[in-house]
Amino acid sequence: MKKKKTKSKYRIRKNELRKFEKENKLTKKEKERLHMWVDAGHSAYDLQWLYQLREEEEFDELLSGLTDAQVNYVYSYCMNWI
């Protein structure tokens, strides 16, 4: 009995990535983030990477009007990142 060839998960994800990129117009930053997302083992069609990117961009925009001291305060006391 012959064993049926199956595509590896890696090849399936890479094929999805190529298809997704053809179907959607992406910025350079979006493409970079998408490739990182797929390389980490996720599907290109799982749009969590896009939601995270947009959240980060919105947050950066909110912080852009603050001084360095204010930004450090937000990270240190409000978000416990440092």
Backbone hydrogen bonds, N-H to C=O, Kabsch-Sander energy under -0.5 kcal/mol:
donor,donor_aa,acceptor,acceptor_aa,energy
12,I,8,S,-2.3
13,R,9,K,-2.6
14,K,10,Y,-2.4
15,N,11,R,-2.4
16,E,12,I,-2.4
17,L,13,R,-2.4
18,R,14,K,-2.3
19,K,15,N,-2.3
20,F,16,E,-3.0
21,E,17,L,-2.5
22,K,18,R,-1.7
23,E,19,K,-1.9
24,N,20,F,-1.6
26,L,24,N,-0.6
31,K,27,T,-2.5
32,E,28,K,-2.4
33,R,29,K,-2.3
34,L,30,E,-2.7
35,H,31,K,-2.6
36,M,32,E,-2.0
37,W,33,R,-2.4
38,V,34,L,-2.7
39,D,35,H,-2.6
40,A,36,M,-1.3
41,G,38,V,-2.0
42,H,37,W,-1.8
46,D,43,S,-1.3
47,L,45,Y,-1.0
49,W,46,D,-0.9
50,L,47,L,-0.6
51,Y,47,L,-2.0
52,Q,48,Q,-2.4
53,L,49,W,-2.1
54,R,50,L,-2.5
55,E,51,Y,-2.2
56,E,52,Q,-2.4
57,E,53,L,-2.5
58,E,54,R,-2.4
59,F,55,E,-2.5
60,D,56,E,-2.7
61,E,57,E,-2.1
62,L,58,E,-2.1
63,L,59,F,-2.2
64,S,60,D,-1.2
65,G,62,L,-0.6
66,L,63,L,-2.0
71,V,67,T,-2.5
72,N,68,D,-2.7
73,Y,69,A,-2.0
74,V,70,Q,-2.4
75,Y,71,V,-2.4
76,S,72,N,-2.9
77,Y,73,Y,-2.8
78,C,73,Y,-0.9
78,C,74,V,-1.1
79,M,74,V,-1.3
81,W,75,Y,-2.5
82,I,75,Y,-0.5
